[in-house]
Amino acid sequence: MASQEPFLRVAAYAPPGVGMLAVGVVAEVFDPRPGLPAFDFALCTERPGEVRTDLGVPLTVGEGLERMDSADLVLALPWADFRTPPPEAVLDAFAAAHRRGALVAAHCVGAFTLAAAGLLDGRRATTHWRFAALLAGRHPEVRVQAEDLYVDEGAVVTGAGAAAGFDLCLHLVRREHGAAVANALARDLVLPSHREGGQAQYLAAPVAEECRDDRLAEVLEWARQNLHEPLSVGDLAGRALMSRRSFARRFVVATGTTPHAWLVNVRLTAAEELLETTDLAVEEVARRVGYGSAAVLREQFVRRRGVPPRSYRRSFARAR
């Protein structure tokens, strides 16, 4: 993939007490990489200069709120004093960015900034599960969905807490540039490109694309290499030399998701890459990822990705 002009001008608002993890997440995701679309990324703050993180580490932030005036994507990062609304100038800057058509997003308790700016009124939104009730109580006009990793409302996107910032950022890349680019970026970051499930599942066990059980990992790698076969959960259990019930129980413990959900997600992710990077007929794409017909692939694609395969291909043909 050839290098391009900046794909997005990204402005991430970093208030005093900004979460150091959040800064690291967005800086890492939007850091320019050879062979991938370029991002023009910068932190901004109300008063440029030294900004201390929630851990007390000083950051030098060289850009002010005017950076939001020309950004394609404006991010509200979490900060320690999120219970106190940001200054009016900050709220006005987010509102102005939204009015002129910029994509506005928030990570973790950054959602409180967007709520204070009125950008979540009447919309679904998420935040860190620990503070979801607080967000709903303070802003009853917001439809808080505490169980979601991220909520995409078109012009406004919110994400859950902590490491879910990677899920949010990869989703933003995926929706604009397609799965092939998001997957390549995820591989470079050594992350799953897409995680099934929601925050609620993380309270007990992390949901991961990769398996933390060596024996099962071999089975899952075999499955990835044989997606063209009509694999079933029973086939995977047999490969692992386990009963289906024992396999399913051990699978959930090791990966945080069910065998069926994992298999569907792997098939659809493979289908996305084939749709974006080849001219194969949809029928052939369906065959290669293990679906018996284009109709079955279409049904799964619409249910889980929101659009039919041909529409997806048209949207991301530029990613080739």
C-alpha beads as a LAMMPS data file, in Angstrom:
LAMMPS data file: protein, C-alpha beads

320 atoms
319 bonds

1 atom types
1 bond types

-500.0 500.0 xlo xhi
-500.0 500.0 ylo yhi
-500.0 500.0 zlo zhi

Masses

1 110.0

Atoms # bond

1 1 1 0.000 0.000 0.000
2 1 1 1.529 3.256 -1.101
3 1 1 2.112 6.181 1.198
4 1 1 -0.584 8.883 0.941
5 1 1 -1.333 12.446 1.864
6 1 1 -2.519 12.731 5.486
7 1 1 -5.674 10.643 5.801
8 1 1 -6.819 12.422 8.928
9 1 1 -5.816 15.498 10.856
10 1 1 -6.309 14.332 14.433
11 1 1 -6.568 16.657 17.424
12 1 1 -6.652 15.005 20.861
13 1 1 -7.631 17.307 23.720
14 1 1 -5.311 16.771 26.718
15 1 1 -6.508 18.681 29.809
16 1 1 -4.484 18.927 33.024
17 1 1 -4.510 15.489 34.636
18 1 1 -4.961 13.737 31.278
19 1 1 -4.738 9.964 31.452
20 1 1 -1.216 8.889 30.570
21 1 1 -2.469 5.565 29.215
22 1 1 -4.911 7.362 26.937
23 1 1 -2.178 9.619 25.569
24 1 1 -0.061 6.569 24.843
25 1 1 -2.936 4.779 23.097
26 1 1 -3.859 7.573 20.686
27 1 1 -0.238 8.537 20.010
28 1 1 0.632 4.926 19.185
29 1 1 -2.371 4.311 16.928
30 1 1 -2.008 7.538 14.955
31 1 1 1.779 7.434 14.719
32 1 1 2.796 7.427 10.994
33 1 1 3.821 4.005 9.674
34 1 1 5.416 3.137 6.320
35 1 1 2.935 1.639 3.895
36 1 1 -0.142 2.776 5.803
37 1 1 -2.287 5.904 5.423
38 1 1 -0.675 8.897 7.059
39 1 1 -2.166 10.603 10.110
40 1 1 -1.365 14.159 11.129
41 1 1 -1.682 13.803 14.908
42 1 1 -1.242 16.373 17.668
43 1 1 -2.238 16.878 21.266
44 1 1 -3.881 20.191 22.094
45 1 1 -4.899 21.934 25.284
46 1 1 -6.460 25.186 26.444
47 1 1 -3.119 26.763 27.377
48 1 1 -0.167 25.301 25.436
49 1 1 2.850 24.409 27.498
50 1 1 3.435 21.911 30.269
51 1 1 0.511 19.639 31.095
52 1 1 0.817 17.087 33.882
53 1 1 -0.749 13.675 33.433
54 1 1 -2.784 11.781 36.008
55 1 1 0.507 10.192 37.126
56 1 1 2.207 13.560 37.561
57 1 1 4.439 13.136 34.520
58 1 1 4.831 16.445 32.637
59 1 1 3.976 16.608 28.935
60 1 1 4.785 19.472 26.624
61 1 1 1.668 20.245 24.563
62 1 1 2.483 22.756 21.895
63 1 1 -0.935 23.393 20.339
64 1 1 -3.986 25.223 21.624
65 1 1 -7.684 24.708 20.998
66 1 1 -7.346 26.229 17.533
67 1 1 -5.936 22.879 16.430
68 1 1 -9.531 21.600 16.561
69 1 1 -10.583 24.158 13.935
70 1 1 -9.038 22.184 11.075
71 1 1 -9.048 18.635 12.468
72 1 1 -10.993 15.842 10.767
73 1 1 -11.118 13.868 14.014
74 1 1 -11.352 15.509 17.433
75 1 1 -10.798 13.289 20.462
76 1 1 -11.713 13.968 24.081
77 1 1 -9.233 12.136 26.297
78 1 1 -9.988 11.104 29.892
79 1 1 -8.587 13.136 32.774
80 1 1 -8.404 12.862 36.543
81 1 1 -10.836 15.692 37.394
82 1 1 -13.561 14.596 34.950
83 1 1 -16.299 15.210 37.538
84 1 1 -15.712 18.947 37.040
85 1 1 -16.848 20.161 33.589
86 1 1 -14.113 21.585 31.339
87 1 1 -13.934 25.355 30.732
88 1 1 -16.535 26.868 28.401
89 1 1 -13.855 27.535 25.770
90 1 1 -13.169 23.805 25.562
91 1 1 -16.847 22.899 25.300
92 1 1 -17.317 25.554 22.612
93 1 1 -14.372 24.153 20.637
94 1 1 -15.868 20.638 20.629
95 1 1 -19.293 21.968 19.695
96 1 1 -17.818 24.034 16.858
97 1 1 -15.890 21.039 15.523
98 1 1 -19.091 19.008 15.508
99 1 1 -21.061 21.756 13.739
100 1 1 -18.573 21.999 10.892
101 1 1 -18.678 18.233 10.337
102 1 1 -15.610 16.908 12.119
103 1 1 -15.828 13.410 13.568
104 1 1 -15.918 13.788 17.355
105 1 1 -14.956 10.908 19.655
106 1 1 -14.260 10.305 23.328
107 1 1 -12.263 7.680 25.163
108 1 1 -13.291 6.518 28.636
109 1 1 -14.460 9.399 30.870
110 1 1 -13.729 11.790 28.012
111 1 1 -17.421 11.115 27.321
112 1 1 -18.197 13.526 30.183
113 1 1 -16.648 16.310 28.074
114 1 1 -18.888 15.531 25.106
115 1 1 -21.923 15.251 27.389
116 1 1 -21.161 18.636 28.954
117 1 1 -20.890 20.107 25.447
118 1 1 -24.364 18.744 24.628
119 1 1 -23.045 16.457 21.905
120 1 1 -24.462 13.285 23.446
121 1 1 -28.017 14.559 23.973
122 1 1 -30.438 11.981 22.591
123 1 1 -27.588 9.714 21.549
124 1 1 -26.325 6.360 22.738
125 1 1 -22.924 6.508 24.421
126 1 1 -20.552 4.498 26.552
127 1 1 -17.763 5.204 29.015
128 1 1 -15.778 3.247 31.583
129 1 1 -18.237 0.816 33.189
130 1 1 -17.297 2.111 36.648
131 1 1 -18.618 5.592 35.835
132 1 1 -21.549 4.707 33.569
133 1 1 -24.127 5.268 36.308
134 1 1 -22.587 8.652 37.119
135 1 1 -22.791 9.698 33.454
136 1 1 -26.413 8.569 33.222
137 1 1 -27.306 10.354 36.466
138 1 1 -25.713 13.645 35.496
139 1 1 -26.902 13.573 31.901
140 1 1 -30.257 11.753 31.763
141 1 1 -30.682 12.827 28.141
142 1 1 -27.801 10.492 27.200
143 1 1 -28.678 6.852 26.500
144 1 1 -25.770 5.220 28.312
145 1 1 -24.833 1.708 27.179
146 1 1 -22.361 0.589 29.805
147 1 1 -21.848 -2.850 28.302
148 1 1 -20.392 -1.686 24.972
149 1 1 -16.716 -1.345 24.047
150 1 1 -17.616 1.558 21.773
151 1 1 -20.780 3.157 20.425
152 1 1 -20.821 4.658 16.934
153 1 1 -23.529 7.265 16.408
154 1 1 -22.178 8.491 13.099
155 1 1 -20.703 11.918 13.778
156 1 1 -20.079 11.105 17.458
157 1 1 -18.316 7.973 18.729
158 1 1 -17.623 7.030 22.348
159 1 1 -15.429 4.289 23.754
160 1 1 -15.064 2.391 27.000
161 1 1 -12.241 2.724 29.499
162 1 1 -8.554 1.889 29.732
163 1 1 -7.281 -0.462 26.994
164 1 1 -10.608 -0.211 25.150
165 1 1 -9.128 3.000 23.735
166 1 1 -7.386 0.749 21.221
167 1 1 -10.755 -0.745 20.228
168 1 1 -12.179 2.737 19.714
169 1 1 -9.250 3.989 17.635
170 1 1 -9.048 0.843 15.504
171 1 1 -12.795 1.118 14.897
172 1 1 -12.368 4.711 13.724
173 1 1 -9.635 3.603 11.319
174 1 1 -11.668 0.583 10.181
175 1 1 -14.814 2.551 9.434
176 1 1 -12.943 5.134 7.338
177 1 1 -10.294 2.993 5.646
178 1 1 -11.563 -0.563 5.947
179 1 1 -10.510 -3.789 7.607
180 1 1 -7.310 -4.312 5.613
181 1 1 -5.783 -1.081 6.927
182 1 1 -7.112 -1.599 10.469
183 1 1 -5.853 -5.188 10.486
184 1 1 -2.395 -4.143 9.279
185 1 1 -2.257 -1.492 11.991
186 1 1 -3.429 -3.969 14.621
187 1 1 -0.752 -6.451 13.580
188 1 1 1.886 -3.774 13.934
189 1 1 0.556 -2.986 17.416
190 1 1 0.378 -6.715 18.263
191 1 1 -3.343 -6.381 18.989
192 1 1 -6.486 -8.213 17.904
193 1 1 -8.024 -6.243 15.034
194 1 1 -11.536 -6.625 16.380
195 1 1 -12.788 -7.909 19.714
196 1 1 -16.205 -9.493 20.100
197 1 1 -18.262 -8.863 23.196
198 1 1 -18.660 -5.916 25.504
199 1 1 -17.286 -4.390 28.688
200 1 1 -19.414 -6.563 30.925
201 1 1 -17.434 -9.594 29.869
202 1 1 -14.189 -7.961 30.954
203 1 1 -15.289 -7.824 34.540
204 1 1 -14.677 -11.571 34.779
205 1 1 -12.287 -12.375 31.935
206 1 1 -10.751 -10.494 29.023
207 1 1 -12.161 -11.143 25.578
208 1 1 -9.332 -11.734 23.170
209 1 1 -8.936 -12.771 19.578
210 1 1 -5.917 -14.815 20.596
211 1 1 -6.073 -17.913 22.760
212 1 1 -4.101 -18.152 26.000
213 1 1 -4.150 -21.943 26.056
214 1 1 -1.360 -23.525 23.983
215 1 1 -3.379 -26.619 23.184
216 1 1 -6.357 -24.608 21.971
217 1 1 -4.107 -22.125 20.173
218 1 1 -2.924 -24.902 17.856
219 1 1 -6.527 -25.772 17.046
220 1 1 -7.438 -22.159 16.328
221 1 1 -4.452 -21.694 14.050
222 1 1 -5.488 -24.861 12.201
223 1 1 -8.999 -23.420 11.869
224 1 1 -7.647 -20.165 10.402
225 1 1 -5.746 -22.159 7.799
226 1 1 -8.836 -24.160 6.892
227 1 1 -11.594 -21.560 6.844
228 1 1 -12.639 -22.760 3.387
229 1 1 -13.910 -25.934 5.055
230 1 1 -17.411 -25.990 6.619
231 1 1 -15.955 -26.085 10.131
232 1 1 -18.230 -26.490 13.109
233 1 1 -17.677 -26.236 16.845
234 1 1 -17.792 -30.026 16.871
235 1 1 -14.942 -30.145 14.355
236 1 1 -12.817 -27.885 16.559
237 1 1 -13.607 -29.942 19.642
238 1 1 -12.654 -33.133 17.813
239 1 1 -9.393 -31.584 16.690
240 1 1 -8.654 -30.743 20.338
241 1 1 -9.531 -34.318 21.364
242 1 1 -12.238 -33.052 23.719
243 1 1 -15.955 -33.439 24.071
244 1 1 -17.906 -30.512 22.671
245 1 1 -19.031 -29.477 26.155
246 1 1 -15.521 -29.589 27.648
247 1 1 -14.108 -27.764 24.634
248 1 1 -16.684 -24.961 24.878
249 1 1 -16.038 -24.508 28.614
250 1 1 -12.260 -24.454 28.188
251 1 1 -12.548 -22.155 25.148
252 1 1 -14.487 -19.484 27.062
253 1 1 -11.985 -19.574 29.926
254 1 1 -9.041 -19.238 27.511
255 1 1 -10.444 -16.602 25.133
256 1 1 -13.411 -14.955 26.846
257 1 1 -15.764 -15.715 23.965
258 1 1 -17.632 -18.743 22.645
259 1 1 -16.282 -21.034 19.887
260 1 1 -19.175 -20.099 17.600
261 1 1 -18.689 -16.329 18.061
262 1 1 -14.942 -16.696 17.465
263 1 1 -15.461 -18.717 14.293
264 1 1 -17.999 -16.255 12.882
265 1 1 -15.731 -13.295 13.608
266 1 1 -12.695 -14.947 11.997
267 1 1 -14.731 -15.829 8.888
268 1 1 -16.110 -12.303 8.513
269 1 1 -12.717 -10.680 9.089
270 1 1 -11.228 -12.880 6.367
271 1 1 -14.152 -11.993 4.089
272 1 1 -13.559 -8.275 4.696
273 1 1 -9.931 -8.529 3.603
274 1 1 -10.844 -10.500 0.463
275 1 1 -13.565 -7.994 -0.448
276 1 1 -11.161 -5.090 -0.017
277 1 1 -8.020 -6.493 -1.590
278 1 1 -9.265 -8.759 -4.417
279 1 1 -11.779 -8.731 -7.264
280 1 1 -13.072 -12.194 -6.393
281 1 1 -16.799 -12.691 -6.873
282 1 1 -18.788 -12.625 -3.636
283 1 1 -19.682 -16.280 -4.221
284 1 1 -15.959 -17.162 -4.281
285 1 1 -15.275 -15.036 -1.186
286 1 1 -18.050 -16.926 0.590
287 1 1 -16.521 -20.247 -0.433
288 1 1 -13.033 -19.280 0.731
289 1 1 -14.204 -18.304 4.200
290 1 1 -16.373 -21.371 4.678
291 1 1 -19.887 -20.213 3.846
292 1 1 -21.925 -22.376 1.520
293 1 1 -23.218 -19.534 -0.620
294 1 1 -23.104 -15.803 -1.180
295 1 1 -26.574 -15.597 0.414
296 1 1 -25.305 -17.037 3.705
297 1 1 -22.309 -14.666 3.702
298 1 1 -24.620 -11.746 2.976
299 1 1 -26.924 -12.672 5.860
300 1 1 -24.034 -12.844 8.329
301 1 1 -22.404 -9.700 6.943
302 1 1 -25.567 -7.604 7.194
303 1 1 -26.329 -8.897 10.684
304 1 1 -22.862 -8.236 12.101
305 1 1 -21.372 -5.504 9.904
306 1 1 -24.537 -3.600 9.004
307 1 1 -24.091 -3.635 5.222
308 1 1 -24.126 -6.295 2.468
309 1 1 -20.755 -7.503 1.092
310 1 1 -21.055 -5.624 -2.222
311 1 1 -21.751 -2.320 -0.456
312 1 1 -18.793 -2.952 1.833
313 1 1 -16.558 -3.567 -1.175
314 1 1 -17.679 -0.344 -2.871
315 1 1 -17.016 1.649 0.302
316 1 1 -13.470 0.368 0.746
317 1 1 -12.314 -0.232 -2.812
318 1 1 -9.850 2.670 -2.333
319 1 1 -8.017 0.629 0.322
320 1 1 -6.572 -1.667 -2.331

Bonds

1 1 1 2
2 1 2 3
3 1 3 4
4 1 4 5
5 1 5 6
6 1 6 7
7 1 7 8
8 1 8 9
9 1 9 10
10 1 10 11
11 1 11 12
12 1 12 13
13 1 13 14
14 1 14 15
15 1 15 16
16 1 16 17
17 1 17 18
18 1 18 19
19 1 19 20
20 1 20 21
21 1 21 22
22 1 22 23
23 1 23 24
24 1 24 25
25 1 25 26
26 1 26 27
27 1 27 28
28 1 28 29
29 1 29 30
30 1 30 31
31 1 31 32
32 1 32 33
33 1 33 34
34 1 34 35
35 1 35 36
36 1 36 37
37 1 37 38
38 1 38 39
39 1 39 40
40 1 40 41
41 1 41 42
42 1 42 43
43 1 43 44
44 1 44 45
45 1 45 46
46 1 46 47
47 1 47 48
48 1 48 49
49 1 49 50
50 1 50 51
51 1 51 52
52 1 52 53
53 1 53 54
54 1 54 55
55 1 55 56
56 1 56 57
57 1 57 58
58 1 58 59
59 1 59 60
60 1 60 61
61 1 61 62
62 1 62 63
63 1 63 64
64 1 64 65
65 1 65 66
66 1 66 67
67 1 67 68
68 1 68 69
69 1 69 70
70 1 70 71
71 1 71 72
72 1 72 73
73 1 73 74
74 1 74 75
75 1 75 76
76 1 76 77
77 1 77 78
78 1 78 79
79 1 79 80
80 1 80 81
81 1 81 82
82 1 82 83
83 1 83 84
84 1 84 85
85 1 85 86
86 1 86 87
87 1 87 88
88 1 88 89
89 1 89 90
90 1 90 91
91 1 91 92
92 1 92 93
93 1 93 94
94 1 94 95
95 1 95 96
96 1 96 97
97 1 97 98
98 1 98 99
99 1 99 100
100 1 100 101
101 1 101 102
102 1 102 103
103 1 103 104
104 1 104 105
105 1 105 106
106 1 106 107
107 1 107 108
108 1 108 109
109 1 109 110
110 1 110 111
111 1 111 112
112 1 112 113
113 1 113 114
114 1 114 115
115 1 115 116
116 1 116 117
117 1 117 118
118 1 118 119
119 1 119 120
120 1 120 121
121 1 121 122
122 1 122 123
123 1 123 124
124 1 124 125
125 1 125 126
126 1 126 127
127 1 127 128
128 1 128 129
129 1 129 130
130 1 130 131
131 1 131 132
132 1 132 133
133 1 133 134
134 1 134 135
135 1 135 136
136 1 136 137
137 1 137 138
138 1 138 139
139 1 139 140
140 1 140 141
141 1 141 142
142 1 142 143
143 1 143 144
144 1 144 145
145 1 145 146
146 1 146 147
147 1 147 148
148 1 148 149
149 1 149 150
150 1 150 151
151 1 151 152
152 1 152 153
153 1 153 154
154 1 154 155
155 1 155 156
156 1 156 157
157 1 157 158
158 1 158 159
159 1 159 160
160 1 160 161
161 1 161 162
162 1 162 163
163 1 163 164
164 1 164 165
165 1 165 166
166 1 166 167
167 1 167 168
168 1 168 169
169 1 169 170
170 1 170 171
171 1 171 172
172 1 172 173
173 1 173 174
174 1 174 175
175 1 175 176
176 1 176 177
177 1 177 178
178 1 178 179
179 1 179 180
180 1 180 181
181 1 181 182
182 1 182 183
183 1 183 184
184 1 184 185
185 1 185 186
186 1 186 187
187 1 187 188
188 1 188 189
189 1 189 190
190 1 190 191
191 1 191 192
192 1 192 193
193 1 193 194
194 1 194 195
195 1 195 196
196 1 196 197
197 1 197 198
198 1 198 199
199 1 199 200
200 1 200 201
201 1 201 202
202 1 202 203
203 1 203 204
204 1 204 205
205 1 205 206
206 1 206 207
207 1 207 208
208 1 208 209
209 1 209 210
210 1 210 211
211 1 211 212
212 1 212 213
213 1 213 214
214 1 214 215
215 1 215 216
216 1 216 217
217 1 217 218
218 1 218 219
219 1 219 220
220 1 220 221
221 1 221 222
222 1 222 223
223 1 223 224
224 1 224 225
225 1 225 226
226 1 226 227
227 1 227 228
228 1 228 229
229 1 229 230
230 1 230 231
231 1 231 232
232 1 232 233
233 1 233 234
234 1 234 235
235 1 235 236
236 1 236 237
237 1 237 238
238 1 238 239
239 1 239 240
240 1 240 241
241 1 241 242
242 1 242 243
243 1 243 244
244 1 244 245
245 1 245 246
246 1 246 247
247 1 247 248
248 1 248 249
249 1 249 250
250 1 250 251
251 1 251 252
252 1 252 253
253 1 253 254
254 1 254 255
255 1 255 256
256 1 256 257
257 1 257 258
258 1 258 259
259 1 259 260
260 1 260 261
261 1 261 262
262 1 262 263
263 1 263 264
264 1 264 265
265 1 265 266
266 1 266 267
267 1 267 268
268 1 268 269
269 1 269 270
270 1 270 271
271 1 271 272
272 1 272 273
273 1 273 274
274 1 274 275
275 1 275 276
276 1 276 277
277 1 277 278
278 1 278 279
279 1 279 280
280 1 280 281
281 1 281 282
282 1 282 283
283 1 283 284
284 1 284 285
285 1 285 286
286 1 286 287
287 1 287 288
288 1 288 289
289 1 289 290
290 1 290 291
291 1 291 292
292 1 292 293
293 1 293 294
294 1 294 295
295 1 295 296
296 1 296 297
297 1 297 298
298 1 298 299
299 1 299 300
300 1 300 301
301 1 301 302
302 1 302 303
303 1 303 304
304 1 304 305
305 1 305 306
306 1 306 307
307 1 307 308
308 1 308 309
309 1 309 310
310 1 310 311
311 1 311 312
312 1 312 313
313 1 313 314
314 1 314 315
315 1 315 316
316 1 316 317
317 1 317 318
318 1 318 319
319 1 319 320
